[in-house]
Amino acid sequence: MTRKPAIDRAFCMHCGACVGACPENALSLEEVWIEFLSNCTNCGICARACPSGAIFMEGGK
């Protein structure tokens, strides 16, 4: 199982830091929701860029 990014929307500040950090442009800030797009490579950069810890990596190795 591959680890993939997930979001806890209760902690998301809608700042867009994750969108700007993604090297694949695989995140979209829609209104007040962050959406992961199909070209996400599960690199985890968005989770490291998130200042509120709302994005985290879930799943196995």
Secondary structure, 3 states (H helix, E strand, C coil): CCCEEEECCCCCCCCCHHHHHCCCCCEEEECCEEEECCCCCCCCHHHHHCCCCCEEEECCC
